[in-house]
Amino acid sequence: MAKLASLMDYYYESMYPELKILEEHRLHILSKLKKSALILGLLFGGICWIVIDTSFMEATHAVAASAMSGGMMFLLFYRNEKRGYTSLFKDNVIEKIITFIDPTLRYQKEAFVSESEYRYSNLLPQTYDRFHGSDLVEGHREGVAVRFSSLHVEEKRHTKENKDEWHTLFQGLFFVADFHKHFKGRTYLFPDVAERSLGGIGTWLQGWHREHGKLIKLDHTTFEKQFVVYGDDTVEAHYILNHAFMERIVSFYEKERKNLFIGFVDGKMYLAMEVSQTLFEPNLTQSVLTFTHIKSYFERLEMVFGIVEAFKLNQTLWSKYK
């Protein structure tokens, strides 16, 4: 509560004056979008009427073509306006909230976790056709080096109609942190979809997955229902995933209720969490002058930084593994 009270003070003292300007800009964009929708509607409605009147095309085809053309033009106009507003929003809202949380953190709205680090983790699909992201945050949280961003990884697929379509392989948060346990191999946790869907048959099918090492069974019933574990070394996997640590992972998953992918590689913990949108995407229809709106972004950031505390990454509780 004290932190939220401090955030409210910060909001009115340090953010509100600039947010008033941003709010005027948002309202101006909405006005432009309404006018453009009206103009495009009248323009393509007129074209449609002319086409039908001159018998160039059947009425249904003319209406469909006009609606599609007008819609595409409006979408291009909307995306351009939204892009500009998003950039201003991140400068005036997200960057300031991050500064409030910790002035030593570095925020780059157009940067993201690198492809090389993504691939080195071997946590998510390695074969893809498009890799992009945003909102890179770097620094130390409670003495732990952390780095995270939004990522969107896609592949191009050919349809039966010989068209290309983009298919999302992963979209969400990609988080990297130093891990105070020392280890030599690799250990991976994945959502246990097979176990949840197929029960015993699913457990049998898990054994066919060899890309991330051998299947490792642990002695935590709830954890086993939610995650499947693979790794190079069974002893090392048990060393990393002791009972207390599994409890923390279960607790975090049950709170967030989003698919989690976690890898332990070369002294680092990689965590990917599926989220259907970028971390800090603004809503053009929502006023920035309401504290609850700002509070929602603060809570989103606290959730990400909370991974350090939730998993107790700042505590050196174990001796070095040999």
N, C-alpha and C positions, 0 to 999 in steps of 0.2 A: 504493500500500500504506500509506503514511504517513497518507493521508486516511482510509482505512478503519480504521486503528488509532485515530485520533483520534475517529472516529465511535463505535467500540466503547467508548472511555473515556467519551464523552459519554452514550452509551446507559445505561451502568451508573450513572454519577454523577448525571445530570440527568433521565433519563427513567424508569428502572426503578421507582422508588418509586410514581409515579403509574400506571405501566403495570400494576403488580400490582393496583391498585384496578380499573382498566379490565378486566383479565382476569377478576376476580371477577364483574364486571357481565356480561361476555360469557357466562360459564358459567351465570349466573343466567338470562339470556335463553334459552339453549339448553334449560335445564331447563323453563322456562315453555312453550317451543315444543313440547317433547315431551309435556308434560301436556295442552296444548291440543289437540294432534293426537289423543291418546288419547281425551279427552273428546268431541271432535267426531266421532270415529269411532264411539264408543259411542252418542252421541246420534242421529246420522243413520242408523246401523245399526238402532237401535231403531225410528226412524220408518219406515224402509224395510220392516222386518218387519211393522209394523202395517198399512202400506198394502197390502202383498201379502196379509196375512191377511184383511183386510176386502174384498179384491177390488176396491179402487178403481182399480188400475192393474196392467198386466202386469208380471211380475217384472223383466224386462230393463229396462223403462222406469223402474221404481221404483228399481232399483239405480243406473242412470245418473243420474237426477235427484238422488238422495241423495249420490252421489259428487261431482257437480258443485257442489251447494250447500255441502257440507262443505269441499270444496277451495277454493271462493271465500272462505268465511269464514276459513279458515286463512291464505289468501294475504293478506287484509286485516290480520289479526293480525300476520303475519310482517313485512309492509311497515312497519307502525307501529313494531314493535320494532327493525327494521333501521334505520329513519330516526333514531331516538334514539341508537342505538349508533354510527352513522356520524358524527353530530355530535360525540359525545364522542371518537371515534377521531381525527377531524381536529384537534380541540383538543389532544389529548395526544400525537399522533404526527406528523402532517403539519406542523403549525405549528412544532413543536420542531425537526424536521429542517430546515425552511426557515431557522429561526433559526440553526441550526448552520452551514448553508452560507453564509449572509450575514445578519447581524442587521439590516441596513438594508432588507431586502426587506419588502414589505407583502403579507400574505396575508388574503384574505376568502373564507371557505369557501362562502358563498351568493351571491357576486357572480360576474360573468363579463364577457367582452368584449362591448361594447354592440352592439345591432343596427345602429346608425348606422355604426359602424366596420366591421362585417361587410359591410354593404351598400356602403359607400364603396370598399372594396377591390375589389369586383366579381369576387372570386376564386371564389366558390361560388354555388349557385343563389340568385337574387334573389326568386323567388316561392315562398313557403312559408306554412304556416298556424300553425306553432308553433315558437317559438325560445326555448330555455332552455339553461342551463349551470351551472357551478359552479367553485370553486377558482381564483379570480383571483389571480395573483401579479404584482406590479408592482415595479419598481426598476431598478437599474443593475447590469449584469454586465460587468466589465472595461471600465467607462467607457461602455458602450452601454445606452441606455434600452430596456428590454424590458417586455413585458406579454403574458401568456398565460393561457388557461383552457381547461377542457373546454367543448365546445359540442355541442348536439344539435338539429339542424334537421329539421323534419318537415313533410309535407304530408298533408292529409286526402284520401282517395280513396274513391269510391263503388263498391262491388262490384256484380256482376250481381244479387245477392240484395237490392240496395238497402240495404246496410249500410255504415257508415262505418268505414274502417280507417286507422290512422296508418302512413305509410310514411317511413322515414328517408332524408333527402336527404344529410345529412352528420352523422357522429358522430366526435368525436376532439378533437385538440389544435388550437387556433387561436392562433398566435404572431405577435406584432408587434414589430419592432425598428427602431431608427434604422439607416439605411444610409449609409455614408460616401461613397458615390458620389452626385454630384448629377446629376439628370436631370429632363427636362421632361415626357416622355410616360409611357406605361404599357407594361410588358412582363410577360407571363405565361408560366408553365411549367405544363403539365398532364401527368399520366401518359399516355404514348403507347400507349393500349390498341389503337388501330387498327393502328399499325405492328407491335406485338407479335403481333396476331391475324391480320392480313391482308396483311402485307408490303407489296409495291408498291401493291396496291389500296388499302391503308390510307393510304399516303402521299397518294394521289390524293384520297381522301375528306377528308383533313385540310384541303384547300384550300377546302372548302365552309363551314368554320367561320369566321364573320366577326364574331361578337359581341365578341371581345377584340382586334380588329385583324386585320392580315394575317398569314398564315403566314410564319414566318421560318426559314430553314434555316441551320444552323451547321456548323462544320467539325470536330466532335468525334463520331466514329462511335458510341462507346458511349453518349454523352449523347443522341444522336439516336434511338437505339433505345429509350431509356427515357423520354424526354420530347418533347413537342411544344411549340413556342414560338410565341406570337402577340404582336404589339405594334403601336404606332403608327408606330415609326420603326426601320428596319432598322439604321441606323448606331448609334443609341442602344442597341439590343438587343445589338449586338456590343460596344459600350463596356461595358455592364454585365456581360455574360456572356463575359468573356475566357476563355482556355483554362484558366488556373489555377482560376478560380472554378467552371467547369463540372466540373473534376476533383473539387473539394470536394463539389459537389452529388451527383455520381455515387457518391463514397465514402460519403457519409451515407446515401444511398438503399440501397446494397448492404449496409450495416451494419444498418439498421433493417428493410428489406424491407416497407415499408408505403407505400401510395399517397401521394404528395406533390403538393400544389398550391402554387405559389409565385407571388406577384405583387410587382412593384416599382412603387410608386405614390407620387408626391410625397415622395421622399426616405425612404420607409419600405419595409421588406421584410415582406410578409405571407406566412406559411407555415401551411398546414393539412395535418395528417397524420391519416389515417383510423385510428382506434383503436376497437375494438368495445365498450369500456367507459370510464367516466369515469376520469380520471387516478388518483384516490386512493380508489377504492371499496374498503372493507375486506371481508374474508372472515370471516363469522361463525363458520365452522368451524375457523378457523386461530388458534392462540394468538398473542398479541402479546408473549409473553415469550421468543420466540426471536429472536436477533439477525439471522438470515438473513431473517426476515420484514421486519424494519425496514430491513435493507440493501436489499431489493428496491425499496422506496419511495424510498430515497436514490438508487439507481441510475436510477430513472425520472426524478427531478428533475434529476440530473446530465446525463441524456440531453437534456432540454429546454434547460437552460442551456448544454449543450455545443454547441448550434447556433451560439452566438456565436463560440466557438473554432473549430468545424469549418468555418464559412464565413468565419472571420477578419474578422468585422464590426467588430472593434476597431482594425483597421489602415487608415490612410488611405494607400492605395497608388497612388491615381490622382489626376491633376489634375482640376480642375473641368471638367465637360463644358459646352460652349457651343454 
